[in-house]
Amino acid sequence: MPGDTNDEIRASLREHLAWWGLRHVESDAAYFAWQRDVFSPQELTTLHRHIEAKRQATDGPAAEIAFYDLTAQPRSVPALYSQRYEYYLEVGARVAGHLGDASTILDVGCGIGILTTFYAKRCPASTIVGIDRSPASIDLARQRAQELGLTNVRFECRDVDQQDLAGCFNLIIATHTLLQAEQEPGLPSRDWSTFARPADAQAQQGFERRIGVGVRLDRLRAGLTPGGRMVVFEKTRQLARRIPFQRALAARGLRLLAPPEPVRYRSVEEVTDDGPLYVLGAVPGEQALSWDEAPEADGMPPLDLDSLRSARAQGDQPLYENHQISAEQGWLSLQAKHVTAQVTSTEPDGRQLHVEWGRAGAFAYLYCANTFDQRQLVLIEPARAAVLETYYREITREQPAGGKEPLR
């Protein structure tokens, strides 16, 4: 496998996904039409009810297990799992490139085994185990592995929240399984003016306990052989989730063996910026890369005030609008700021929100920032400053303004 190219891995993975019946769908309209062809209205209603119960997660893991049990029916797989086609392609290809010569591989939260069976095909000399807490998913994974003639993979119904691993492994893969609490915002920054998080052991423990990631990592770390590696990919692109997740990894002696890799893919039409993908090992510090807690560059060009001075807005559009992290640098670069009004408040969900508007040289501006790393900067001509005053009052009264959603 060391000589395999990324193109070869992707081509092989596309063939594998096609064997499972998955296909790339270009539009939401086409995807949902496919679902309507496969499922009755009553079945779709049941599916959506399970999706909402899983999202709310009010009864612990039961709703999640019920959802994945429901979707692990052979007839359902193509029309449901094709929504994640690009996820399987982008993440599966990257993970496959890190399998190396591991003799024992564990795939945690393997689901119905779509990627696990792909890894088993690529590593016939390795022993691969896939675990998941959905019994129906494991049953289907076993069936499909048998159909593929794979003898080097087995599947176990095991919940790492409740059970230790059975055995130790050279390589442990965990993708979209350790930090699945999508409503969890993470840890706030020290205040609205910084992206830095204090080293607060109590807050860190609270984060790990709320979403169960501490227990899961403890069990995975205990199942890693000396010199073993982990490949981890979770929904931690947001800085408020990334930092405490990285701290949880570091606290268990897991260090970076390669630069973290952000991944972009589509769920049909919706673009997802996800990850990063981490390659980790329990190695001495001098053999590892340093953890980075700085915000990720968002690709926005620096604010060019000289060009804006001669610019003309189109219709009722602002001269400049930035909803990315770099809006903070733009705000800091404003010259001769005069603040007309400002307020710093604590929102119902606990985040600190700062909003201000005023004049900055040849511009009227509005700036918002909160402790969950959201930033917003708007510049317009002074003659239209009343627009920003209205927007400011709508935000501070917690009433959404027209157009872009104000920071929450």
N, C-alpha and C positions, 0 to 999 in steps of 0.2 A: 503493500500500500504506500510506502514512502514516495514512490514515483508517480502516484496518481495525481492528475491535475484537477483543479476545481471544476473545469468544464466537463471532465469525464465523470466526476462524482455527480454533478448536476444532471447530466444526461441519464446516468444510471438511476438516479432518484426519480426523475420524471417517469421512466418506465415502471418503476416500482409503484409510484402513486397511481399510474394508470391501471396497474394490475388490481389495486384496491378499488378501482372504480372512480377515483377522484379525478377531477378535471379543473382547469383554470376557467373561471367565469369572469367575463369582462364587466358586467353591469349588475347593479342591484336588481333591476327589473328582470333580467334573465335569470338570476339566481332564485328570486322568490317565485317566479313563474315555474321554475323547476320543482321547487318545494310543493307548489300547489298541484302539480301533476302527480307527485308521488304520494302526498298525504291528503287525507280527507280533512274538511274543515274542523271536525271534532278532534282529529289527531293534532292539527296545528294549534288548536286552542289548548290542548293538554300540554303540548311542547312549550308554548309561551308561558303557561302557568308554572311549569318547572323551571324555566329560565328565570322568571321573576323570583321564585322561591330561592333559587341558588344565589341570585344577586343579593337578596336581602339577608340570607344566611342567619335567620333568627333562631334556627334549631340546630346549630352546630353543623357537623358534617353530613347530617342525614339528607338534607335537601340536595347537596352536591352529589352524593352517592346516587340518590334517586334520579337525578338528571342524567348522569353518565350511564346508569343502568338503562334508562329509557332510550338513549341515543345509540346504544351498543347492539342494535338489532341489524342483522345483515342488510335488510331491505333499506334501512335508514341511512347507512353509512355514506354512500356517494353524495346524496343530496344535502346531508348535514355537514359532513367533514370537508367537503370541497370549499366551504367558506374559509377554511384555514390552509388552503392549498399553498399559498405563498409562504405562510409560516413554516410549513413542513419543508418546503424547498429551501428557503433561506437559512433556517436554523439547522435543519437536518444535514445540509451540505457542509456547513461550518463544523458541526459536531463530528461528522464523519472524517473530516480532515484532521481531527485531533485524537482519533482512536489509537493511532500508533500501533505498538506491538503488545498492548495490554492483553494478558491472558485471561483475566476475569473482569467482566464489565457488568455494572449494575445500572439499569435505567429506572430511575425513580419516578413514579407517577406516569407510567408508560401508556395508560389508557388502553385502547384496543390494539396497541402494538404496531402501529403504522411505521414509526421510525425504528422501533426496537428490531423488527424483522429486517429492516433495511441494514441496520448495523450488523445483524447476524449474517446476512448474505455477504457482506463485505469482509467479515472477519471469521472465516470458517474454522480457523484454528483456535478461536477464543471461545470460552464459555460465557454466555450472556444470560443474565437474569433480568426480567422485567417485573416490577411490582406496582400494584395499584390497589386502592381500596374499594373499587367498584367490581363486585363479583361478575356482573354481566360483561364488563369490559375484558376481564381476565379470561372468561369462557370464550369470547370471540377471538382474543389474541391467540389462545391455544389452538383453536380451530384453524385460523389462518396460517399459523406457523406449520401446522401439519400439512395443509394444502400446498405450502411452498416447499415441503420436504426438508425443513430445517431441523437438524438434530442437535445443534449447539446452543439452542435457546430454550429457556423454560420460563413460565409465568407463574407468579404467586400472588394471591390476594392478601395483601399485607398493608397495614396502616402505620406509617412511621410516627404518627402522633401517639399511637398506643403501643407499638411493638418495636423491639430492637430488630436489627437486620439479622438474617440467618447467614453468617459467614462474613468473610472479608474480601475486598475487591481491589484490583490494581487501578481501576478507573470507575468513577461514579459519575453518572450523568443525571443532572436535575434541570429540566427545562419546564418552565411554567408550572411549578408544583410546590415550591417552598414559600412563595410570597403571593398568594392568590387573593388576598383581601383587597379587592379593588377600591373599596370605599375608605381604606386606611390612608390618610394623608401623609403619614410619616412623622418626622420630628421638625418642629419649627426652628427657624434661625433665631439668633439671639434677640434681634429686633428687626424692624422693617428696613433698616439702612444697610444690612449686611447679609451675606449668604452663609456666614460661618455659624456652625453649631457648637455650643459648648460641650466639653467632655462631661456629660451628666450621666453618671452610672445609673441612677434611678430612672431617668427618662428612657435610657437605652433598654433597660430591663423591661420597662413597661411596653415599649414597642415590640420587643421579642415575644413577650408573653401574650399581648393582644392578638397577634397573628400566628402564634405558634412556631415561628421560625427558629427560635432558640432550641426547642426540643428536637425539631427536625434536624438541625445542623449537628447537634450533639450526637444523635444516633448515626448520622452519615459519617461524621468524623471518626466515630468509634469503629465503623466498618471499613475504613480505608487502611490498606496495607502500608507498612513503612515504605516511603518512596512513592506511594501512589498519588494519583492526580484526580482532580474533580473538574468537570466542565459544567458550569452553572449559567443559566440564562433565565432571568426573571423580569417582571414588570417593574423595573427600578430606574427607568430613564429620568424620572423626576428627581431632582436633587434631594428633596426632603425624604424620599424613600431610599435613594442610592446610598447616601451617607450612613444611615443606621444599618443598612444591609451590609455594607462593606465593613463597618465596625464589628458586626456580628461574625463575619467571616474571619477577620483578623484576630478577634478574641479567642478563636479556636485554633490558632496557629496556622490558618490557611493563608498563603501568600500568593501574590501574582507571579505567574511564570511567563505571561505574555501580556502585551497591552490590551486592556479591555476593548471590546469591539462593539460599538453600537450597530444596530441592525434596523433597516427600514423595509417594511413589506406591506402588502395590502390585504385587507379582509374584504374581498370583492372590490368595492370602490373606496372604502375607508383606508386611508394611509395611517400606518402605525409606526411610530418611532419607538423602538423597544430595546430591551437589554439593559446594560451591555452584556455581552457574552464574556465570561471570565474563565480562564484556564488557571487552576489553582493547585498548589502542592504544599505539603508541610516540610518546607526547606528552610535552611538558615537564612536570616535576613539579608546577608550579603549576596545571596544567590537569587534574590527576588526583586521585582520592581516595587516602587513605592506606591502606596495608595494615594489617590488624588481626590481631594474633597472640594476642588474648585468647580464652579459652574462650567458646563460644556459650552464651547463657542457655538453661537446660533447661526453664524454665516451672514448676519446683517452687516452691510458696509458701515463704516463710521459715519456719524452725523456730520454732514458738510454744510455748515451754516452759511458760508459764502455763496454756495450755489442756491440755497433756499432763498436768499435775499432777493434774487432776480426771478424766482419761480412764481408761477401763477397757478392757483388752485383750480381744479376742474369742478365746476358746479359748486356743490356744498361740501366737497371733499376737503380734508385738511391738507396743509402743505407737507406735513410729515406725520406718520403714525407708526409706532413700533410697540408691539405687544410681546416682544422677546426679552430675554434677560439683558441684552445689550442696551435696552432702553435706559438702564441705570447710567451707563457711561454717557449716553446722549444727554441725560438730565444734568450730570455732573459737568459736562462741557458747555452748558449754556452760560452765556456771558451776561453780566449785570442783571442778575435775577432780582426781581422785586415781587415778593409773595403777597398776593392780595388776600388770600384766605387759605387756611390749612387746618386739618384736623387729623389726629391720630386716635384710633379707637380700637377696642377689642370686639371682634365679631362674635356671633353666637357660637361658632365652632371653635373659638379660642384663638384664632389667628389675629395678629395685630395688623391693622390696615392704616396706611398713611395716604392722604389725598391732599394735594395742593394745586392751586392755580394762580397765575399772575402774569407778569411781563418779564421778558428776557431780551433786552435790546430791541430788535426789530420785530419781535414775535410775541404773541400771547401763547402761553403753554399750560398744559395740565399734566400732572404726574401722579401716578398711583404706584404703591409698592406694598407688599405684605410679607409676612414671615413664612409663607410657603412658596417663596421665590418667584411670584408673579410680578411683572413690571409692565407699566404702560406709560408711554409718552406721546402727547399730541401737541403739534405746533400749528397755529393758524395766524392769519394777519390780525393785527390789533383791532382793525375795524370790525372784526367779527368776534371780539372777545366775549360778547354776551352769550355766544353759543357755549363756550367753555364754562361760563358761570352756571348756565342751566345744567350742563352735564355734571359739574361739580356738585350742585345741590341734589341732583337725582341720585348720584352715588352715595353721598353722605346721608341721604334719607333712606338708603338701601332699596331704591327703586331702579330697576334696570333702565338705562337710557336706550334710545333707538340705535340700531346698528350693532356695533360690537358690544358684547356683554362686559360690563364693568367688572373690575376685580372683586372677588369675594374671598 
